[in-house]
Amino acid sequence: MVMSSKIRWVVYLVLGLIVVPALAFAAWAWITLHYSYSIGERAGILQKISSKGWVCKS
C-alpha cells in the first residue's frame, strides 16, 4: 500500500523529533564520558591531582 504524501511527512516529522534528539544526546554522552578535561598525575589509588576542570579550577 502506498502512503499518501501527508502521512509520509507526518512520519518523517515524528521520526525526526525522536531520532535527532536521541542521536544528539548519544553524541553528547559519548564525548563527555571519553573526553579528558584535565591534566594531572595519579596520587594513590582513588585520587587524581588535577590542574584544571571544565567549570572551575580544582
DOFIMAR-373322 format. One line per 4 residues: number of its first residue (from 0); their letters; for each residue x, y, z of C-alpha. Coordinates in steps of 0.5 Angstrom, whole numbers, plus 500, padded with zeros to 3 digits. Layout:
// residues N
NUM) a) X Y Z ~ ...
//
This chain:
// residues 58
0) mvms) 500 500 500 ~ 503 507 498 ~ 503 512 504 ~ 500 519 502
4) skir) 504 525 502 ~ 501 528 508 ~ 502 522 512 ~ 509 521 510
8) wvvy) 511 528 512 ~ 508 526 519 ~ 512 520 520 ~ 519 524 518
12) lvlg) 517 529 523 ~ 516 524 528 ~ 522 520 527 ~ 526 527 526
16) livv) 523 529 533 ~ 525 523 536 ~ 532 520 533 ~ 535 527 532
20) pala) 535 529 539 ~ 537 522 541 ~ 543 522 537 ~ 545 529 540
24) faaw) 544 526 547 ~ 548 520 545 ~ 554 524 542 ~ 554 529 548
28) awit) 554 523 553 ~ 560 520 549 ~ 564 526 548 ~ 563 528 556
32) lhys) 565 521 558 ~ 571 520 554 ~ 574 527 554 ~ 580 528 558
36) ysig) 578 535 561 ~ 584 536 566 ~ 592 535 566 ~ 595 531 572
40) erag) 598 526 576 ~ 595 520 580 ~ 597 520 587 ~ 595 514 591
44) ilqk) 589 509 588 ~ 583 513 588 ~ 586 520 588 ~ 588 525 582
48) issk) 591 531 583 ~ 588 536 577 ~ 591 542 575 ~ 584 545 571
52) gwvc) 577 543 571 ~ 571 545 566 ~ 568 550 570 ~ 573 552 576
56) ks) 580 551 577 ~ 581 545 582
//
